[in-house]
Amino acid sequence: MKYQKRVLVLAVDLDNDLGRAGISTPILGREQVLDAAIRFALYDPEDSDANVLFAAVKLADELRRKGYEAEPAAIAGSGLGGAEASMHARQELEKLIEEYKPDGVIVVSDGSEDELLVPMVASIVPVYGVHRLVIKQLRGVEETYVLFVKYLRKVMTEPRFSRMFLGVPGIILVMFSALALMNMLREALLLVFMVAGVAMIIRGFDLEDKIVKTLTETPVTLVSYATAGLSVALAIGLAATQLMNARSITPDELAETLRGVTGLLGFAASIAILGHAASKFVSGSLKLTRELVSIATVIVAVVLLDTIASALNMMTSLSLGEFIQALIASNFALYAVASVMLVAVVWQLARMLERSIFRTSAPSSEKRGEHDTAQPRQTQATSGG
């Protein structure tokens, strides 16, 4: 009698979509894999992993008709991906091999990502082949057009997408055209890159909602942040203009520029912090520890930068060794240590002040609560009499 090879038709789900649908793996047997395919298709009809399971069952049936002893099976990796997914899939495959003891495996997958497991499978059991499933799409051009129109309408109508895909490019085109008309093509390109970079930073770090929320808390916050932004822009503009107009960059030029920038940036930071503190106070919050520490940090930063400017005035040429000697001569290390201690003291005092305010306000609120609870009792006693 001719020996029938035992073939395991293995469906691979590296990112464990089956687990998210509540389907446990590994799975072995025609009925079990077919049931998992139906359950997953009902859970997510658009995911191709259901088609992989059906394909494994179909391929196993075809092999049986050709005289092989074939069983469909399924293993899954992990949603974490990487080595974690590969190790989890290996453990499940070893369980299947121990239970079914196949002569070889045919891997069924829907993409190159799942096929990354083929070398791992081959290291455990012979791989007879890889069956890659390609999902057929009817009316491909028409569906592509419909999908394009759908996303285009989404970009045009939803503000969250239209701001990024229409608003920012619109600003860039207007600025580029205006500067190009004034024969400032170089400045136009630099400004375009700057605006695009700022937009990418805001979108990449998801700062849009935070900025809008901060600016719309109270009018005080809006005014303070606008003033701070103008001060920062003025500081950058003045520093760039002063350095560009200087014939040669000397230590005295750098010191003068640093002092001017330090004053404007310190003012901007202080205005922003005070505006945020005023907004919290108006809203009824007395937790101002962070704001007090921030103000102390700004003062410390201004003092340290002014010390650096004084060190620059002591220098005769721009060299690292002379700069370090000037810092030592200006007692920069002493100021830095004192600054750290000052911030720590302010932080501790602010916390103590916050706790004392909380203790002072707590008894009055408790008395109000007792008065509110006593009033119904008195009313109830009067009505009972």
Buried (B, 14 or more C-beta within 10 A) or exposed (E): EEEEBBBBBBBBBBBBBBBBBEBEBBBBBBEBBBBBBEBBBEBEEEBBBBBBBBBBBBBBBEBBEEEBBBBBBBBBBBBEEEEEBBEBBBEBBBBBBEEBEBBBBBBBBBBEBBBBBBEEBEEEBEBBEBBBBEEEEEEEEEEEEEEEEEEEEEBEEEEEBBBBBEEBBEBBEEBBEEBEEEEBEEBBEEBBEEBBEEBEEBEEEEEBEEEEEBEEBBEBBBEBBBBBEEBBEBBEEBBEEBEEEBEEEBBBBBBBBBBBBBBBBBBBBBBBBBBBBBBBBEEEEEEBBBBBBBBBBBBBBBBBBBBBBBBBBBBEEEEEEBBEBBBEEBEBEEBBEBBEEBBEEBBEBBEEBBEEEEEEEEEEEEEEEEEEEEEEEEEEEEEEE
